[in-house]
Amino acid sequence: MASGTVLIADDDSAIRTVLTQALTRAGFTVRATGMASALWRWVSEGEGDVVVTDVVLPDENAFDVLPRIRKMRPMLPVIVMSAQNTIMTAIRSAELGAYDYLPKPFDLSALVQTVARALDQSAKAARPAPSVQGEPLPIIGRSSAMQDIYRLIARLTQTDLTVTIVGESGTGKELVARALHDFSKRKKGPFVALNMAAIPRELIESELFGHEKGAFTGAASRMAGRFEQAEGGSLFLDEIGDMPMEAQTRLLRVLQQGEYTTVGGTTPIKTNVRIICATHRDLRQLISQGLFREDLFYRLNVVPLRLPPLRERTEDIPDLVRHFLVRAEKDGLPRKELSTEAVNRLMSHRWPGNVRELENLVKRLLAMEVDEVIPLHAVERELASNPPLQTAANGVVMALGQTLPEFIEAHLAQYFSGFGQGLPPPGLYDRILAEIEPPLLRAALVATHGNQLRAADLLGINRNTLRTKLRDRNVIPVRGLMGTS
């Protein structure tokens, strides 16, 4: 049976009653109040082993009381509750040294377990409390799925642990990486991002580690790499699954030894950088295919953080729409709103492009609609112009299914015919790929009406990878549609 005294502060008498009953049944002694002044008096008199408090109280905000509690009784665990379920509430709680943060509504058994754990551990030492009041929210959403993300981010901002963010394209992986940096002890240092899929493979090592003058053809002067640029801050490696093996080996050495050498250099350079990486691909599958180093995976995957796709948190869509409307107005688009029916229709959509697709659609509606209140039929029209990916995929298969086998067979016959009985030189795979990819890329773009984000999802590749392939294969993108870039 549990033991210890729990001090509860919440201005809702019903919540106080429910919490008192649940904690009493669990074996705790409970004192409950609706005022911050009473809570502070109890704490200052040495009462209580755990504090459970709401943020908003009639006479004082709990975030104003918490620093005083941390100063007077630094070992007293404080659990913060709040119906203001934003990432800033979670981060603020962590910055002020709260033991844990529980968004309302919460499961009673989870609260009881949290109180029990708090009694078994010492609360963290007091931390300075930089103000975040009034700052714009870096991530939008009040769903339970996002609350779990907020709580994890809040804890990770207090550490230097390496984090791997996993999520589909458009879920906001870079936003999370920036939040991990902006609210950490490294926030005064630089935040440097590098997308592996957007850099030619032969240049990735130079981009990461820099190069010396004359290290290779075209290296006319010394160039600082991203590690050097991010010194003292955070380095965000996006689409880490697209990193070539050679660069993976060098990155592993950096993580193991804390130093690197520039391309063409010989002097080791010490580094003080927090690594945050992200991918939309299954790294374990890449390991099984021999495309990703297993030892590097375990070095990077210290704390995995999975971002839910928008279809798993559709209750956040109204908040996201309001946010995009405000941001679009600041960017010069006209001030408008969506009808209730239109928002409800957005909540029933699958959103294969996730939050980025939703933002693009809101921008298109603002630019194209004349009504101040955008109606349901306008949303239906825009959604109909972007058919489901399965339909688009069927179109690609039909477009290429008949001609591609014959094309490959004819190309192979032509390739081998020039060598008689002898073995042709290596490079057949690249030659065939160079012939196959352009029509495949064009078919995907046509099937998705030129929307590069949807075309990338259709092909199962990152949007930056698609752009690179379009450039390398000299494929002209389908123009004339908004939101294709």
C-alpha positions in Angstrom: 0.0 0.0 0.0 1.3 3.4 -0.9 2.0 6.1 1.7 2.9 9.7 1.8 1.0 13.0 1.8 -0.2 14.6 -1.5 -1.0 18.3 -1.7 -3.6 19.0 -4.4 -4.4 22.5 -5.8 -7.2 22.9 -8.3 -10.0 25.4 -8.4 -12.5 22.8 -9.7 -14.1 21.2 -6.6 -15.3 18.2 -8.6 -11.7 17.5 -9.7 -10.4 17.9 -6.2 -13.0 15.4 -4.9 -12.2 12.8 -7.6 -8.4 13.1 -7.1 -8.8 13.0 -3.3 -10.9 9.8 -3.5 -8.5 8.1 -6.0 -5.4 8.9 -4.1 -6.9 8.0 -0.7 -8.0 4.6 -2.0 -4.4 4.1 -3.2 -3.2 4.7 0.4 -2.1 8.3 0.3 -3.0 11.1 2.8 -4.5 14.0 0.8 -4.9 17.7 1.5 -6.7 19.6 -1.2 -7.3 23.3 -1.9 -8.5 25.6 -4.6 -6.1 28.4 -3.9 -2.4 28.8 -4.6 -1.9 30.7 -1.3 -3.0 27.7 0.8 -0.8 25.4 -1.2 2.2 27.7 -0.7 1.4 27.9 3.1 1.4 24.1 3.4 4.7 23.8 1.4 6.4 26.6 3.4 5.4 24.8 6.6 7.0 21.6 5.5 3.9 19.7 4.7 3.4 17.2 1.8 5.6 14.7 0.0 4.2 15.4 -3.5 2.4 18.4 -5.0 -0.3 18.0 -7.7 -1.4 21.4 -9.0 -3.4 22.9 -11.8 -1.7 25.7 -13.7 -4.5 28.3 -13.5 -5.6 29.0 -9.9 -7.8 31.9 -8.8 -5.2 33.9 -6.9 -2.0 33.0 -8.6 -0.6 31.0 -11.6 1.1 27.7 -10.6 4.0 28.7 -12.8 4.7 31.6 -10.5 4.5 29.4 -7.4 6.7 26.6 -8.7 10.0 28.6 -8.7 9.4 29.4 -5.0 8.7 25.8 -4.2 11.8 24.7 -6.1 13.9 27.3 -4.1 12.5 26.4 -0.7 12.1 22.6 -1.1 14.1 21.5 -4.2 13.5 17.8 -3.4 9.7 18.1 -3.4 8.2 16.6 -6.6 5.6 18.8 -8.3 3.2 17.4 -10.8 1.6 20.0 -13.1 -1.9 19.5 -14.5 -3.4 21.7 -17.3 -6.3 21.9 -19.7 -4.1 24.3 -21.8 -2.6 21.3 -23.6 0.1 23.0 -25.7 3.7 22.2 -26.2 4.6 25.4 -24.4 2.8 24.2 -21.2 4.8 21.0 -21.3 8.1 22.8 -21.9 7.4 25.5 -19.3 6.7 22.8 -16.7 9.9 21.1 -17.5 11.9 24.3 -17.5 10.6 25.2 -14.0 11.6 21.8 -12.7 8.2 20.0 -12.5 8.5 16.3 -11.9 5.9 15.6 -14.6 3.2 17.2 -16.7 -0.3 15.7 -17.2 -2.7 17.2 -19.7 -6.4 17.2 -18.8 -8.3 15.1 -19.1 -6.1 12.3 -17.8 -6.5 8.7 -16.6 -6.8 8.5 -12.8 -4.7 5.4 -12.7 -1.9 7.2 -14.6 -2.0 10.0 -12.1 -1.8 7.6 -9.1 1.2 5.8 -10.7 2.9 9.1 -11.4 2.5 10.2 -7.8 3.9 6.8 -6.6 6.9 7.1 -8.9 7.5 10.7 -7.7 7.7 9.5 -4.1 10.4 7.0 -5.1 12.6 9.6 -6.7 14.1 13.0 -5.9 12.9 15.9 -7.9 15.4 17.5 -10.2 17.4 20.5 -8.9 16.0 24.0 -9.5 16.5 25.4 -13.0 16.4 29.0 -14.2 13.0 29.8 -15.7 13.3 31.7 -19.0 10.0 33.2 -19.9 8.1 31.7 -22.8 4.8 33.6 -22.2 3.4 35.0 -25.4 5.8 33.2 -27.7 4.3 31.6 -30.8 3.6 27.9 -30.6 6.2 25.9 -32.6 3.9 22.9 -32.9 0.1 22.9 -33.1 -2.2 20.3 -31.7 -4.1 19.3 -28.5 -4.8 15.6 -29.3 -3.6 12.9 -27.0 -1.1 11.8 -29.6 0.5 15.2 -29.6 0.4 15.5 -25.8 2.7 12.4 -25.6 5.0 14.2 -28.1 5.0 17.4 -26.0 5.9 15.6 -22.8 8.8 13.8 -24.5 10.1 17.0 -26.1 9.9 18.8 -22.7 12.0 16.1 -21.1 14.5 15.9 -24.0 15.1 19.7 -24.0 16.8 19.2 -20.6 19.3 16.7 -22.0 21.9 16.4 -24.8 20.7 12.9 -25.9 20.8 12.0 -29.6 17.2 11.8 -31.0 15.9 10.1 -34.1 12.6 11.6 -35.3 10.6 9.1 -37.4 7.5 10.2 -39.4 5.9 10.4 -42.8 6.7 13.3 -45.1 4.9 16.4 -44.0 4.4 15.5 -40.3 6.7 18.3 -39.0 10.0 16.6 -38.2 12.1 19.7 -38.6 9.7 21.7 -36.4 10.2 19.1 -33.7 14.0 19.3 -34.2 13.9 23.1 -33.9 11.8 22.9 -30.7 14.4 20.4 -29.2 17.1 23.0 -29.9 15.2 26.3 -29.2 14.2 25.2 -25.7 17.4 23.5 -24.7 20.6 24.7 -23.0 22.1 25.0 -26.6 19.5 27.5 -27.8 22.1 30.3 -27.9 24.2 28.2 -30.3 23.4 27.6 -34.0 20.8 25.2 -35.4 22.1 23.8 -38.6 20.1 21.5 -40.9 21.3 19.3 -43.7 18.9 17.2 -45.9 20.7 14.1 -47.0 18.3 13.5 -49.9 18.9 17.0 -51.3 22.7 16.7 -51.6 24.6 14.8 -54.3 26.0 11.7 -52.7 29.6 12.5 -53.7 29.3 15.9 -51.9 27.8 14.8 -48.6 31.1 14.2 -46.7 32.3 17.6 -47.8 29.0 19.2 -46.7 29.2 17.5 -43.3 32.9 17.8 -42.4 34.1 20.5 -44.7 37.1 20.3 -47.0 40.6 21.7 -47.5 41.8 23.7 -50.5 42.7 21.3 -53.3 41.1 18.3 -51.6 39.3 17.6 -54.9 38.7 19.1 -58.3 36.9 22.4 -57.8 37.9 22.8 -54.1 39.5 26.3 -54.7 39.4 27.2 -51.0 38.8 25.7 -47.6 35.1 25.2 -46.7 33.6 24.8 -43.3 31.3 21.8 -43.0 28.0 21.6 -41.1 29.7 20.2 -38.0 31.9 23.2 -37.8 29.0 25.6 -38.4 26.9 23.9 -35.7 29.7 24.0 -33.0 28.1 24.5 -29.6 24.6 24.0 -31.0 22.5 21.3 -32.7 23.0 19.6 -36.1 19.8 18.3 -37.7 20.4 15.5 -40.2 17.2 15.1 -42.2 16.5 12.0 -44.2 19.4 10.1 -42.5 18.3 6.9 -44.3 19.6 8.5 -47.6 23.1 8.9 -46.3 25.6 6.9 -48.3 27.7 4.2 -46.6 31.0 6.1 -46.8 29.5 9.0 -45.0 27.8 6.7 -42.5 31.2 5.3 -41.5 32.7 8.8 -40.9 29.6 9.9 -38.9 29.9 6.8 -36.7 33.5 7.7 -36.0 32.5 11.2 -35.0 29.8 9.8 -32.6 32.3 7.3 -31.1 35.3 9.6 -30.7 33.9 13.1 -30.6 36.1 14.4 -33.4 36.4 14.4 -37.2 38.8 15.4 -40.0 37.9 17.5 -43.0 38.0 16.0 -46.5 41.6 16.3 -47.5 42.7 17.2 -43.9 44.8 15.2 -41.4 44.3 17.1 -38.1 41.4 15.8 -35.9 38.9 18.5 -34.9 37.1 18.1 -31.6 33.3 18.7 -31.9 30.6 19.8 -29.4 27.4 19.3 -31.3 24.1 17.7 -30.4 22.8 15.3 -33.2 19.2 15.2 -34.1 18.2 13.2 -37.1 15.0 12.3 -38.9 13.7 9.9 -41.5 10.5 8.8 -43.2 12.0 5.4 -43.9 12.3 2.2 -41.9 16.0 2.2 -40.8 15.7 -1.4 -39.6 14.6 -2.5 -43.1 17.5 -0.6 -44.6 19.8 -2.4 -42.2 18.5 -5.8 -43.4 19.0 -4.6 -47.0 22.6 -3.7 -46.3 21.9 0.0 -46.9 22.4 1.3 -43.3 25.0 0.5 -40.7 23.5 -1.3 -37.7 26.1 0.1 -35.3 25.3 3.7 -36.5 21.6 3.0 -36.0 22.1 2.2 -32.3 24.3 5.3 -31.9 21.6 7.5 -33.4 18.5 5.9 -32.1 19.2 6.7 -28.4 15.8 8.2 -28.1 13.3 7.4 -30.9 10.5 9.9 -31.4 7.6 8.9 -33.7 5.5 11.7 -35.1 1.9 10.6 -35.8 0.5 11.2 -39.3 -2.3 13.7 -39.5 -4.9 10.9 -40.0 -4.1 9.7 -36.5 -4.9 13.2 -35.0 -7.7 14.6 -37.0 -9.0 16.4 -34.0 -6.1 18.8 -34.4 -7.2 19.9 -37.8 -9.4 22.9 -36.6 -6.5 24.3 -34.6 -4.2 23.8 -37.6 -6.6 25.5 -40.0 -6.9 28.5 -37.7 -3.1 28.7 -37.4 -2.6 28.5 -41.2 -5.3 31.2 -41.7 -3.6 33.6 -39.4 -0.1 32.9 -40.8 -1.4 33.3 -44.4 -2.9 36.6 -43.5 0.4 37.8 -42.2 2.0 36.7 -45.5 -0.4 38.9 -47.4 -3.3 36.6 -48.3 -6.8 37.9 -47.7 -8.5 37.3 -44.3 -11.0 34.5 -44.5 -12.4 31.6 -42.6 -13.7 28.1 -43.3 -17.3 27.1 -42.7 -18.0 24.5 -40.0 -19.0 22.0 -42.7 -15.8 22.7 -44.6 -13.7 22.0 -41.5 -15.6 18.9 -40.8 -14.9 17.7 -44.3 -11.2 18.3 -43.8 -11.3 16.2 -40.7 -12.7 13.2 -42.6 -9.9 13.3 -45.3 -7.0 10.9 -45.1 -4.2 13.5 -45.7 -1.4 11.4 -47.3 0.7 14.6 -47.4 0.0 15.2 -43.7 0.2 18.7 -42.2 2.1 20.1 -45.2 -0.7 19.0 -47.6 -3.3 20.7 -45.3 -1.4 23.9 -45.3 -1.0 24.0 -49.1 -4.8 23.3 -49.4 -5.6 26.2 -47.1 -3.4 28.5 -49.1 -5.0 27.5 -52.3 -8.5 28.1 -50.9 -7.5 31.6 -49.6 -6.0 32.5 -53.0 -8.8 31.2 -55.2 -12.0 31.7 -53.2 -13.8 35.1 -53.2 -16.2 34.4 -50.3 -15.1 35.5 -46.9 -16.4 32.2 -45.5 -15.1 29.4 -47.6 -17.9 26.9 -48.2 -18.0 23.1 -48.2 -18.2 22.8 -52.0 -14.9 24.7 -52.4 -13.1 22.1 -50.2 -14.8 19.2 -52.0 -13.5 20.6 -55.3 -9.9 20.9 -54.1 -10.0 17.4 -52.6 -11.4 16.0 -55.8 -8.6 17.6 -57.8 -6.1 15.4 -55.8 -7.3 11.8 -56.2 -6.3 9.1 -53.6 -2.8 7.8 -54.1 -4.1 4.3 -54.8 -6.0 5.7 -57.8 -2.9 7.6 -58.9 -0.8 4.4 -58.5 -3.2 2.4 -60.6 -2.9 5.1 -63.3 0.9 4.8 -63.3 0.8 1.0 -63.5 -1.6 1.2 -66.4 0.5 3.8 -68.2 3.7 1.9 -67.9 2.6 -1.7 -67.5 2.2 -2.5 -71.1 5.3 -0.7 -72.5 7.9 -1.1 -69.8 8.6 -4.9 -70.1 8.9 -4.6 -73.9 11.1 -1.5 -73.5 13.5 -3.3 -71.0 13.7 -6.4 -73.1 14.5 -4.4 -76.3 17.0 -2.3 -74.5 18.7 -5.3 -73.0 18.9 -7.0 -76.4 20.4 -3.9 -77.9 22.9 -3.6 -75.0 24.2 -7.1 -75.3 24.2 -7.4 -79.1 27.2 -5.1 -79.4 29.5 -7.5 -77.5 29.0 -10.8 -79.3 29.9 -13.6 -77.0 32.0 -11.4 -74.8 30.9 -10.0 -71.4 29.8 -6.4 -71.6 31.4 -3.8 -69.3 29.8 -3.1 -65.9 27.2 -0.5 -65.4 24.1 -2.2 -66.8 22.0 -1.4 -63.7 22.7 2.3 -64.0 22.1 2.3 -67.7 18.7 0.6 -67.4 17.7 2.8 -64.4 18.6 5.9 -66.4 16.2 4.7 -69.1 13.4 3.6 -66.8 13.3 6.5 -64.3 12.3 9.4 -66.5 9.1 7.9 -67.8 8.3 6.6 -64.3 8.8 10.1 -62.8 6.7 11.7 -65.6 3.9 9.2 -65.1 3.9 9.9 -61.3 3.7 13.6 -61.9 0.9 13.3 -64.4 -1.1 11.0 -62.1 -0.8 13.5 -59.2 -1.5 16.6 -61.4 2.0 17.9 -61.0 2.0 17.8 -57.1 5.5 16.8 -56.3 4.7 16.0 -52.7 2.0 13.6 -53.7 4.2 12.2 -56.5 7.0 11.5 -53.9 4.5 9.7 -51.6 3.2 7.7 -54.5 6.7 6.6 -55.4 7.7 6.0 -51.8 10.5 8.5 -51.8 11.2 11.8 -50.1 10.2 15.0 -51.9 13.8 16.2 -52.0 14.8 12.9 -53.4 12.2 13.4 -56.1 13.5 16.9 -56.9 17.0 15.6 -57.2 15.9 12.8 -59.6 13.9 15.3 -61.7 17.0 17.4 -62.0 19.5 14.6 -62.6 17.2 12.9 -65.1 16.4 16.2 -66.8 12.6 15.6 -66.3 10.5 18.8 -66.6 8.0 19.0 -63.7 4.3 19.5 -64.6 3.6 23.2 -64.1 0.5 25.3 -63.6 -0.8 23.9 -60.3 -0.4 25.5 -56.9 1.3 23.6 -54.1 3.5 21.5 -56.4 6.8 22.7 -55.0 
